Amino acid sequence: MSYKIISKFIKDISFEIPNAQTYVMLEKEILNYNLNFDIKSKPYKENIIEISTVLRLAPNQNVKHKMLTEINLTTLVSIEEKNKEELEKIILIKIPTEVYPTLYETFIYLFKQAGIKDINIEKRVDFEKMYNEKKKS
């Protein structure tokens, strides 16, 4: 598996606490949110792929006061791999695993700047497990 991250950048951030009630209830209701990932890729130039890893904190039905939080970290990757399955693993496992610490730190920073100190977000994410579960279904 031969690839190299050329650069990464924050393509988009949405962080919206719509009102004071949502802010006050957030630390209590945060357990009713799920961490979701969306990974998309598209060709950029010859042998360079643009990979977008989107981290989204999504409320479930039990949340009365909903906030919107989403970060899209885009990575430009030079890839020499021609094998389809190996290419898929680079895009869906290797790159998200490498960029997740940046996504995590940015996410935590946004919450701290918003005045929310005790935010419990998974520090470790197993993208390989997610990949294998998706492949089974």
MOWOZI-V581459 format. One line per field, one symbol per residue. phi: phi as a letter, one per 40 degrees, with the letter a starting at -180 (. if undefined). A space follows every 10 residues. Layout:
phi: ???
This chain:
phi: .baaccaaac cabbabbcac ccdccdcccd ccbbcbbbbb bacbadgbbc bbbbbbcbcc ccccbcbbaa bbbbbcbcbb cbcccccdcc ccbccdcccd dcccccdcdc ccccgbccbb bdcbbccccc ccccccc
